[in-house]
Amino acid sequence: MRLAFSTLGMPQLPVAEVARLARDGGYQGVELRCHPEEPVHTGLGIGERADVVEEFTAAGVEILTLASYAGVATAGDDEPVVTEMRELLALARDLGAAHVRVFPRGGDQPAVEADPTAARRLAAVAPYAADLGVRVLLETHDSHRTGADVARILDRVGHKSTGALWDVMLTWLGGEEPQESFAALSPYLGYVQVKDAASREELAPLALGEGTVPLAECLAVLTEAGWDGWLCWEYEKRWFPEARELAPLLAGGREHLLRLLADVA
């Protein structure tokens, strides 16, 4: 499996520094948080997009994903959500990113309303995504935090350019066992986000291996199934400013993941 980290753990850090940290830390890829407060967002011009590509190419690091905040099940009109996703897909194409991450954000809507809304919007952008060679990944998150929740939506879409992003902490919080999550998501799985926290009640980010999220069990399930995609460490420094800086933890996080993978091989 190849390793990446998310820039959610290093808010507003310049692209060149992100690429350097990935290269020096032995990470093959980076998930770029895509937001107006970050260096990478849909407002970048052509030249700025080329500069981002140049930094990562020079470092030999892949841009794995643009981690967006588009909410595909959000109540309201479809057009703003579809337009946002199309802009994100165009940016991903320009940066050479393989994926665009989206959220459910169904709020308190019942699944009978939220699921078809999300599926309709994903289906609307699926052909465009396919033309650009980018895949839209729906993360296990917020209103649809389990693998079963996300699979219900993707079953409706039925297009290869849409898939799932498995956040192992969110499915754990949703009460799913790793085997259950993987079984639901495996037909659609783009890659896996790993993270750690002290408990289901204390969610401040910890270095990998310091908490109680069942990382070993998740990696065992993946390995047993012969899955060999990306693992991406999402350290939520942006939402927990009191948390330790991510950069000094990168080497230890990489070593922890490699140890777990060796143990289950």
N, C-alpha and C positions, 0 to 999 in steps of 0.2 A: 504494500500500500504506500502511496505517496502522501507527504505531509504538507499542510498549509496552515496559516494562521489568519485570523480576521483582524482588520484594522480597527474594529470596535474596541480593541484593547489598547490602542495608541491614538487617541483622538487628535485629529488635525495635524498629525505628523506628515511632513513633506514626503512626496512620493519617492524621491531619491533615497531618503533615509529608510523608508519602508523596504525598498528593494535591497538596500545594503544589509539590513538586519536579516532579511530572509536568506540572502546568499550566505552571509557569514554564519548564520545559525543552522544551516543545513536543511532549510525548508525549500521544497521545490515550487511552492505556489503561495499565492496570497488571495484572500477574499477581501475585496475592497469595499468598505462601507461607502455607499453612494448616497450623498446627502449634501445640501447646499453649504453646510458648515465644514465640509471636508474638501480636500484638494480635488477629489473626483466627484463630478455631478453632471447632470445632463446639460448644464449651461456652458460646458467647455466648448471652445471653438475648435476648428479643425487642427490648427497648429498646436493648441494645447493638448489635444488628444494624441497627436503624433509625439509630443514630448513625453507623455506618460508611457507610451509604447517603447520609446527609445530607452528610458530608464530601466524598465524591466527586462528588455531584451539584452541590454548591456550587462545586467546582473545575472542573466541566465535563469530568471524566475518567471513562472507563468502567472498570468492574471486568471485565477480560477473562476471568479464570480464577481458580479456587481451585486452587492447586498442592498437591495432597495427596500422601501417601505410601502410599496403599492399594496393595497388591501383588496384582494379580488372578491371577497364576499361583503364588502362594505355596503351598507344600505344606500340607495340613491341611484342616479342615472349611471348607465354603463359607460357612456362616452368619455368622461374624464379619466376613468380607470384604464380603459383601453388605450386612450391616447398616451397616458403616462407609461404604460408598458411598452408601447411602440417606440417611444423616445428612449427608454432604457435599453431596449433591444438594439436600436441603432447605435447607441453608445457602446454597448458590449461588442458589437461587430467591429466598430472602429478601434477598440482597444485589444481585440483578439481574445476577449473573455468567452469562455465556453457556456456560461450560465448567467441568468438573471434570477436572483432570489426574490420571491414575493411572499407576502403574509396572507393568511385568511382574513382576519379582522372582521369576523362576522358579528361581533358584539353579543348581544343577548338574543339575537334572532334564532328561532328554532331551525334545526338542520333542514327541515323541509323547505325553508325559504333560502337559507344561506347557501346550501349546497348547489342548487341549480343556478343561482346567481354567479357563484364562483366558476362553475363549469362553463357557463355561457361566455363569460369574459375570457377565460383561458382559451376556449375554442376559437374565439374571435381573433386572437393574436397568433394562434398556433401556425397557420400557414405562413405568416410573415416571419415568425421565428425560424421556421424551417428554411425559408429562402435565404435568411441571413446566416444560417449555420449556428444558431444560438438556441439553447434550451431554457425554458422557463421552469424553475423549480419552486414548488409550493412547500414551504417549511411547516413542519409540525410545530404549531405555535398558537397562542392566544385561544380563540374560539374552537380551534381544531388541533389540539395539542397531541393527540394520539395518532399512531399509524393508521388505525382504522378510520379515524375522522378524515384524514387526508386522502386515503385510498378511495373513500366514497366519492369524493369530488373527481379524482383522476379517472376512476372507472367511467364516469359520465363523459369525460372529455375524449378519451380514447385516441390520443394523438401522440406520436413519438417525440414531438418537440416540447411536450410538457412532461414534467416528472416531479419527483419528491426529494426534499432535503430533510434528512433525519437528524433532528436535534435530540441527542440521546437524553439530555436532562429533561426536556419538555415531555417526552413520552413517559419517562420515569415519574415526573410530577403528575402525569395523567393516569397513573396506575397501571400502565402496561408493562409486562415483562419484555426483556429484549427480544426473546424468540417471537413473541406476538407482534412486536413492532416490525421486525424484519420480515416476517411472513406477509404482513399487510403491504409493506412498502417495496419489497424486492422487485416486483415487476416494473417499478417506476424509478428506482433509486438512482439519483444522480451522484450524491456523495453524502458523507456523514459529518456532522458537527459534534465535537467532543468538548466537554467542559467539566468543571468540578466545583462543588459547594459543600458546606458543612452538613446540611440536612435539607429536607423539604421545606423547612421553615426559615432557614438561614441561607439565602441564595447569593450572598456576596461572593464574587469569584475567588477561587483559590488556585494555587498551582496544581497541575494535574497530579493526582495521587494523594493529595492532602485531604480530600473530602470523601463523601459517601456515594457519589454517583456511580452506578455499576459499570464503569468503563471496561474492566476486564471481561465481564460477562458479555457486553456488547461486541467487543473485539473477537471473543470466542465464537459467538454466533456468526459473525461475518466470515471469519476464517474457515469455520466448518462448512460454510456454504460455498467456499471458493471465491468469495467476493474480494476484489483486489483494487478498489477505487481509491478515492481521496479521503483522508481524514483531515478535518480542519478544526483547529483549536479556536473556539470563540470565547475570549476572555472579556467580560463585560465591564471593562474599566469606565466606559462612557457613562454607564448608569450607576456606577459605584465609585465615585471619584476618590474615596478614601482607600480603595484597594491599592495594593502594591503596583508599581510600574511593571508592565509586561516584558519589556525588553530584557531585563536581567533574568527572567524566568524562562525564556525561550529555549535555551540549551537544555535545561532540566526537563522541560515538557517534552522535548523531542526524545530525550533519552528514556523517559518514562514510557512513552508510547512504543518505542522500539523494544523495551524490555517486555511489555505486555504482549506484543506481537510475537516475540521469541518464545514466550511461555506457552502460548496457545498454538504455536506452529506444529 
